[in-house]
């Protein structure tokens, strides 16, 4: 899933600690499935509104 946002901007927008986001991206930790689902819905909706 690509948002076009920097890691810092994404973390700020979704109120996710930058360290947590970095761990998800590095595979150190895995985000809860419900978080992935909600973020995907938000990103997809945002992308469709910008088309």
N, C-alpha and C positions, 0 to 999 in steps of 0.2 A: 504494500500500500504506500503510495507516494503522495505527499501533500505539497511538495515544493517549499516547505518551511524548513528553516534550520532547526537543529535539535533544540536549541535554546528557545526559539519562538514557539515550537510545538509544545515543549514542556510548560512554558508560560501560559499559552492559550488553554491547555487542558488541565492546568494545575497539577501536573505530574512532576515530582522532584526530578531535576536533571540527572542525578545519580541513578535513580530508578530507570529512567528512560535509557540511559547509557547501558545499564546492565541488561535490559531487554534486547537492545540492538546487538550487544556483544555475545548474547547467548548465556550470560552468567546466570540470569534468572529468566523465568517465563511469566509474561503477564497473565492474569486470570482471563479465562476465555470470555467472560462477560465484558471485560474491558475492551478486548480486541473487537468483539461484536459491536459494542456501542461506538467505538472510535471509527470503525468501518462505516457505519450508518451515517455518522456526522460528516465524515470526509466525502462519502458518495453524494450526500445531499448537497453539501457545499459545492462540489464539482458540478453537479447538475444545475445548480442555480447560476453558476458562472458561465455556462455555455450560451 
